[in-house]
Amino acid sequence: MDRAARHTPEPRSSADVVGEHSQFRLDLERVRFSPYFSRLSAVTQVIGQPGAGPLIHNRLTHSIKVTAVARAIAVKLTDAAAPTRGFALAHGCDAVVVQAAASAHDLGHPPFGHLGERVLDRLARDTLGLPDGFEGNAQTYRIIATLDVSQVAQRGLNLTAAVRSAVAKYPWTRHVDVSALGDGPLPRGMRRTDRGVEVLKFSAYGIDAADLFAARNGHPLRQSLECSIMDLADDIAYSIHDVDDFHRAGLLGQGAVAREFRGWIESSLQLRDLDDEELARRSAPPGSALEALRRKLHASDPWIAGDEAFRAAVGVVADDLVDGLLASPFDGSIAAERALSSFTNRWIDHLQSSVVPTPEGVVRAGLVTLDQRAWHEVEILKFVHRHFILDRSDIVMYQRGLSRVITRAVKGLTAWLRDEDDRDRVPLRLRELVEIATDGYDALRSARPEGVPVPDASEVRALGVGRGVVDYVASLSDDQALAVSEAIDGRPDRLWDIGQNL
């Protein structure tokens, strides 16, 4: 397939004398000029800026940094002197495609980060009856393929096949046929349960599946190389930038982190004798959470997990993070900024230089991965984020409150659309999104793509309302979601913050 092919053919400009590369450059600019891209500046990563200061990462600054890391990896892989050059060129590795995919990869994130994603998925399936639910990666693809606007197509940004494929981190739908995978390892984003294979992550809803299938051109259930680079850059960036944010916000105390790391380093042999239930108890000895991580890595990724590499990675992170960066609290001084910048730059340089082709036959990773040492280091850095921040009671309490904000908005808007006496006054944007979704379900009934549930005619309108509401709420910023929720609840405090943005 022509990598520069678009869903809707466009007139070629004089710039096309340099070939498909110019088409990819056009895609990059379409993403960067998108209002969905601008919106990311007002969507949180983990910690909201009002509570932690203006230097905390949001989805926009994160996306910009992922783009920088991804480009550096792509350039290194295709360097004339690199042993990976032949491999990279054979699989398609254009640095601009990688940049465009990295810039677009978080477009579909709803308000309040992953918390909003989980709540919207539950509401979409249980309350709105949407079989696909909600998934941030699928919402990203829906934005570029259907919801965003350009002058050259009726729907979406009309991006090239290469960029659309590179955005699809999980290049399947929620209802993909997994029989071809047999009983062997599953790609990331899937897991085995008593009821069979459960698809947790996917990159297209049923109504957008035909576009994804066309971009992928029948490729198997594996990322393109350019997508794999973007995915790896995302992992690298957030594993480092989350530590940056938590240290800057004063939430990552050295004492608790040091106790856990030293506990595992000093007592790893004794910790191995504990069963999983003992490790999970609140009274478990220091180091138990790291031991649980070691076991999880062996269970989920035996192709790369290794005890010696794990021990070495714990030691490196303990030296550089625990006894290094966290030894001095962040006080806003130039010295503190320099120490944090040095830590961040050192790790980014190390990790983006540790990218290697994935061994043949491994389905748990894309076409490229980190070498064994760096892979374990990233897993341990992400552990610091999960264990010492996301499990904090104060953050969990705050997130439970935010989940009610999303719930009020979804249920309130749905009830309004179903109110025969007042539904004509719902926001114009919401009405348009409902019509787009309804048209999509009608088209799905006609196309009937393989492996995608097709609704009955009687279900089309209800599904259109449900998907339209989800599209609408997912497109709000954090502050807009709060304002809409409070207005629906009859509270006028933020009413005028919404304005014409409805």
Secondary structure by P-SEA (a helix, b strand, c coil): cccccccbbbbbcccccccaaaaaaaaaaaaaacccccccccccccccccccccccccaaaaaaaaaaaaaaaaaaaacccccaaaaaaaacccaaaaaaaaaacccccccccaaaaaaaaaaacccccccccccaaaaaaaaaccccccccccccccccaaaaaaaccccccccccccccccccccccccccccccccccccccccaaaaaaaaaccccccccaaaaaaaaaaaaaaacaaaaaaaaaccccaaaaaaaaaaaaacaaaaaacccccccccccccaaaaaaaaaaaaacccccccaaaaaaaaaaaaaccccccccccccccaaaaaaaaaaaaaaaaaaaaacccccccccccccccccaaaaaaaaaaaaaaaacccccaaaaaaaaaaaaaaaaaaaaaaaaaacccccccccaaaaaaaaaaaaaaaaaaaaccccbbbbcccaaaaaaaaaaaaaaaaaccaaaaaaaaaaaaccccccccccccc
